[in-house]
Amino acid sequence: MDFQDFETCKKCSRRGKCKNACKNFINSEQQVEIDRGFWLSGLRVDMARQVEGDRKTEEFNQMRNNLLNKINIEQTIQYATEENGFREAKVIQKTENFIAIRRENSRYVSVINFLDIYTRDVAVTNY
């Protein structure tokens, strides 16, 4: 917000030197406009971002904990990706961050990251 456009700033002796609202705005007509358009909106945006971030973190943790509880080592899972479609693999390791799997007749280990599951890049279909 450019404060130089306000009538109070145009009459101020410090015009051009300050970059924020000053004591001249107290009891001025523009104070309500500043409150609505600048100070409170910034606070609302910060609070909304924090609430949204907390909610997303809680959803991610709940999804991860559910999968960790349901999936066991040596269990066969079905998963899907956009590139490869549906596949089956055996779980060989699970940690707080990923699930390590090995497909049948393959000696290579693949990793399914929980963040990929949360962003829906990988879908575990039988859970």
Buried (B, 14 or more C-beta within 10 A) or exposed (E): BEBEEBEBBEEBEEEEEEEEBEEBBEEBEBBEEBEEEBEEEEEEEEEEEEEEEEEEEEEBEEEBEEBBEEBEEEEEBEBEEEEEEEBEBBBEEBEEEBBBBBEEEEEEEBEBEBEBBBEEEBBBEEE
